[in-house]
Amino acid sequence: MKSDENAVDDAAAYSLHALDPEENERFEARAGRAEKDLAAEWALVGARLGKAVAPEEPPARLKENLMRQVAQTEQVDPSAPPKPAGSSKAPASGARGRARRRWGMVPVTVAAACAVLAVVAGVWGMDQKRQADETRSALSAAESESGSKTESPSILDQISSASDVSLAKGNMDGANISVMYSASHNMAGVSTSDMPPLPEGKVYMLWLLDKDHNVVGSGSISGGTNGEGQNAGVDLTTMTDQDLSSVAAFGITVENRDAKAPTGDPFMLESDS
Amino acid sequence: MVVMSRRFGVAEGNSRDPDVARAVREARDEHELLQNLMECASNGNQNCFEQLYDALVPRIYGLVQRILRNVAHAEEVTQEVFLEVWQKAPQYDSTRGAVGSWVTVIAHRRAVDRVRAAQSASERDMRMGAAEFEEAYEHVESTVQQGLDNASVHAALSRVPESQVEVVTLAYFGGLSQSRIAQALGVPLGTVKTRMRLGLMRLRSELGGEYEIG
């Protein structure tokens, strides 16, 4: 794969069975697990198109022939793993975290960055307990690493000990975004690592969305900035100035610092509780 | 929870099979019925498989026919699809998609393989004739406009930029590879790749969670 973006493009074509045979082989041999998971998820989007085709009744002989074949055909050994290389990851469920409204078109460079982020959205969703632990340790690591940038070291402790602590998380090829938040405390901690670098003047903006995906708050998050060495390692952003009571989902876009509304389709994280 | 009246029926003859009867009894909706039938079929029960076939074949046959535009080929491919479903039933993993989706993905791959095989047999060079592409294009366009009976899919497609819908549907319903699409539309391959990815992302977002139901 020439670059991550190519691999992701190929995942799209692969999921629609639109690769030529040699490209297909290359994808199966070389794509990472994230791309394969993404392809599996996009194949389900394709299946939605397929299932929308008006039904047709086949001739009765089709079933007769089939059942005759079935009677003579053994099934695969259930202990043999299925081919789609991949993970035990379940497809993301529910419509909650999906962007439902149009945000308008975005400049190409921004769209490209959003695309990378959308991959992150495609592969998140793991065992919640493990996720909680990982998020907590990622945030703690970020906190100790970048203590000077943190507004108050006790914020994370307060969030993680809150009874209503919630998580949202995504990761792909080393780029991770974790949000841990407590609505009752109105506090959120966001850790990012290895975010794709952004052009001068652009920031990753976290949008707090209610259940109808209206923006109820926002803040820029660290990561991906050039020249400050922040795009390597873990960055931490804490938020204490937001009303989190109606937050149902998080979206991220690439914006100018003073953006008041998302200009592209946000990459969605969703709260898991 | 006991459901007294069911919208989904099972042929009388097979409901005498206790496994089929249980699959039906324990299902609260069609989605669960398909899951139960698949699980039962994966243990080698042909009666359960037959019920599964009855439930799924109209959609699958409809799709395969749309892609192949040839009734005889559509019958053959549909039969291959369900034989593969039978063989691979033990590998079906419900956490990776609903039964209907899983079967649809298999059907799509087999239908596209057949389209490609027919193309390479009929064409000496890789260039697709303009007339042939025009025909495929119109077929895909009419499929999208008139051949889909799902309002939310229609609505979602209408909110995705046209240039992205074009490449996604040419690939999905036309069975065309990205390189053929690029060549026929006269745009760079990279552009087609990007449109395909953006189109899928947008479509997924516009469809919400519905793409995995049923």
Boltz contact constraints between the chains, C-beta under 6 A:
constraints:
  - contact:
      token1: [A, 9]
      token2: [B, 193]
      max_distance: 6.0
  - contact:
      token1: [A, 9]
      token2: [B, 197]
      max_distance: 6.0
  - contact:
      token1: [A, 12]
      token2: [B, 196]
      max_distance: 6.0
  - contact:
      token1: [A, 12]
      token2: [B, 197]
      max_distance: 6.0
  - contact:
      token1: [A, 12]
      token2: [B, 200]
      max_distance: 6.0
  - contact:
      token1: [A, 13]
      token2: [B, 178]
      max_distance: 6.0
  - contact:
      token1: [A, 13]
      token2: [B, 196]
      max_distance: 6.0
  - contact:
      token1: [A, 16]
      token2: [B, 171]
      max_distance: 6.0
  - contact:
      token1: [A, 16]
      token2: [B, 172]
      max_distance: 6.0
  - contact:
      token1: [A, 17]
      token2: [B, 109]
      max_distance: 6.0
  - contact:
      token1: [A, 17]
      token2: [B, 112]
      max_distance: 6.0
  - contact:
      token1: [A, 18]
      token2: [B, 171]
      max_distance: 6.0
  - contact:
      token1: [A, 18]
      token2: [B, 177]
      max_distance: 6.0
  - contact:
      token1: [A, 18]
      token2: [B, 178]
      max_distance: 6.0
  - contact:
      token1: [A, 20]
      token2: [B, 177]
      max_distance: 6.0
  - contact:
      token1: [A, 20]
      token2: [B, 179]
      max_distance: 6.0
  - contact:
      token1: [A, 42]
      token2: [B, 200]
      max_distance: 6.0
  - contact:
      token1: [A, 43]
      token2: [B, 105]
      max_distance: 6.0
  - contact:
      token1: [A, 44]
      token2: [B, 97]
      max_distance: 6.0
  - contact:
      token1: [A, 44]
      token2: [B, 101]
      max_distance: 6.0
  - contact:
      token1: [A, 44]
      token2: [B, 211]
      max_distance: 6.0
  - contact:
      token1: [A, 44]
      token2: [B, 212]
      max_distance: 6.0
  - contact:
      token1: [A, 45]
      token2: [B, 200]
      max_distance: 6.0
  - contact:
      token1: [A, 45]
      token2: [B, 203]
      max_distance: 6.0
  - contact:
      token1: [A, 45]
      token2: [B, 204]
      max_distance: 6.0
  - contact:
      token1: [A, 45]
      token2: [B, 211]
      max_distance: 6.0
  - contact:
      token1: [A, 46]
      token2: [B, 172]
      max_distance: 6.0
  - contact:
      token1: [A, 47]
      token2: [B, 101]
      max_distance: 6.0
  - contact:
      token1: [A, 47]
      token2: [B, 104]
      max_distance: 6.0
  - contact:
      token1: [A, 47]
      token2: [B, 105]
      max_distance: 6.0
  - contact:
      token1: [A, 48]
      token2: [B, 207]
      max_distance: 6.0
  - contact:
      token1: [A, 48]
      token2: [B, 211]
      max_distance: 6.0
  - contact:
      token1: [A, 49]
      token2: [B, 172]
      max_distance: 6.0
  - contact:
      token1: [A, 50]
      token2: [B, 63]
      max_distance: 6.0
  - contact:
      token1: [A, 50]
      token2: [B, 104]
      max_distance: 6.0
  - contact:
      token1: [A, 50]
      token2: [B, 108]
      max_distance: 6.0
  - contact:
      token1: [A, 51]
      token2: [B, 59]
      max_distance: 6.0
  - contact:
      token1: [A, 51]
      token2: [B, 104]
      max_distance: 6.0
  - contact:
      token1: [A, 52]
      token2: [B, 148]
      max_distance: 6.0
  - contact:
      token1: [A, 52]
      token2: [B, 150]
      max_distance: 6.0
  - contact:
      token1: [A, 52]
      token2: [B, 153]
      max_distance: 6.0
  - contact:
      token1: [A, 53]
      token2: [B, 62]
      max_distance: 6.0
  - contact:
      token1: [A, 53]
      token2: [B, 63]
      max_distance: 6.0
  - contact:
      token1: [A, 53]
      token2: [B, 66]
      max_distance: 6.0
  - contact:
      token1: [A, 53]
      token2: [B, 147]
      max_distance: 6.0
  - contact:
      token1: [A, 54]
      token2: [B, 62]
      max_distance: 6.0
  - contact:
      token1: [A, 54]
      token2: [B, 147]
      max_distance: 6.0
  - contact:
      token1: [A, 54]
      token2: [B, 149]
      max_distance: 6.0
  - contact:
      token1: [A, 55]
      token2: [B, 58]
      max_distance: 6.0
  - contact:
      token1: [A, 55]
      token2: [B, 59]
      max_distance: 6.0
  - contact:
      token1: [A, 55]
      token2: [B, 62]
      max_distance: 6.0
  - contact:
      token1: [A, 56]
      token2: [B, 61]
      max_distance: 6.0
  - contact:
      token1: [A, 56]
      token2: [B, 62]
      max_distance: 6.0
  - contact:
      token1: [A, 56]
      token2: [B, 65]
      max_distance: 6.0
  - contact:
      token1: [A, 57]
      token2: [B, 58]
      max_distance: 6.0
  - contact:
      token1: [A, 58]
      token2: [B, 57]
      max_distance: 6.0
  - contact:
      token1: [A, 58]
      token2: [B, 61]
      max_distance: 6.0
  - contact:
      token1: [A, 62]
      token2: [B, 75]
      max_distance: 6.0
  - contact:
      token1: [A, 62]
      token2: [B, 79]
      max_distance: 6.0
  - contact:
      token1: [A, 65]
      token2: [B, 79]
      max_distance: 6.0
  - contact:
      token1: [A, 66]
      token2: [B, 79]
      max_distance: 6.0
  - contact:
      token1: [A, 66]
      token2: [B, 82]
      max_distance: 6.0
  - contact:
      token1: [A, 69]
      token2: [B, 83]
      max_distance: 6.0
  - contact:
      token1: [A, 70]
      token2: [B, 46]
      max_distance: 6.0
  - contact:
      token1: [A, 70]
      token2: [B, 86]
      max_distance: 6.0
  - contact:
      token1: [A, 75]
      token2: [B, 87]
      max_distance: 6.0
  - contact:
      token1: [A, 75]
      token2: [B, 90]
      max_distance: 6.0
  - contact:
      token1: [A, 76]
      token2: [B, 87]
      max_distance: 6.0
  - contact:
      token1: [A, 76]
      token2: [B, 88]
      max_distance: 6.0
  - contact:
      token1: [A, 76]
      token2: [B, 90]
      max_distance: 6.0
  - contact:
      token1: [A, 76]
      token2: [B, 91]
      max_distance: 6.0
  - contact:
      token1: [A, 78]
      token2: [B, 90]
      max_distance: 6.0
  - contact:
      token1: [A, 82]
      token2: [B, 91]
      max_distance: 6.0
  - contact:
      token1: [A, 90]
      token2: [B, 95]
      max_distance: 6.0
  - contact:
      token1: [A, 91]
      token2: [B, 97]
      max_distance: 6.0
  - contact:
      token1: [A, 91]
      token2: [B, 212]
      max_distance: 6.0
  - contact:
      token1: [A, 94]
      token2: [B, 209]
      max_distance: 6.0
  - contact:
      token1: [A, 95]
      token2: [B, 208]
      max_distance: 6.0
  - contact:
      token1: [A, 95]
      token2: [B, 209]
      max_distance: 6.0
  - contact:
      token1: [A, 98]
      token2: [B, 205]
      max_distance: 6.0
  - contact:
      token1: [A, 98]
      token2: [B, 208]
      max_distance: 6.0
  - contact:
      token1: [A, 99]
      token2: [B, 205]
      max_distance: 6.0
  - contact:
      token1: [A, 118]
      token2: [B, 201]
      max_distance: 6.0
